[in-house]
Amino acid sequence: MIQLAALLLAICPPGPRDNCVVDGDTFWLSGEKVRVENIDTPEIEGKCARERGLAIRARDRLLELLNSGDVVMRRSGTDRYGRTLARIRVNGRDVGETLVAEGLARRWEGRRREWCG
């Protein structure tokens, strides 16, 4: 477990990335690519306008949450892409559960589901 003061992340630009948010469930922190493990969010390059719009909102909300207070990151391993899987809490609140409650993510059920249907 790692505990950090409020982060100062930005939206990831093209090219090399560090200390930035990629999308609604992935961010870079000090050279480590982190995947919020308990959720699935829409893809920025999604299949329809609805998915792409939700993806932007989820990314922006994750950025806002990570920058809003004390962050606790509890790592649990890596995924098939080499990203660190972690539960993230900000000010004691689970970030994934917050995104789910706000309709910007779904609980991870072991596979991706369509956002365009």
Stockholm file with secondary structure:
# STOCKHOLM 1.0

chainA/1-117         MIQLAALLLAICPPGPRDNCVVDGDTFWLSGEKVRVENIDTPEIEGKCARERGLAIRARDRLLELLNSGDVVMRRSGTDRYGRTLARIRVNGRDVGETLVAEGLARRWEGRRREWCG
#=GR chainA/1-117 SS CEEESCCCCEECCSSSCCSEEEETTEEEETTEEEEETTEECCCTTCSSHHHHHHHHHHHHHHHHHHTSSCEEEEEEEECTTSCEEEEEEETTEEHHHHHHHTTSCEECCSSCCCSCC
#=GC SS_cons         CEEESCCCCEECCSSSCCSEEEETTEEEETTEEEEETTEECCCTTCSSHHHHHHHHHHHHHHHHHHTSSCEEEEEEEECTTSCEEEEEEETTEEHHHHHHHTTSCEECCSSCCCSCC
//
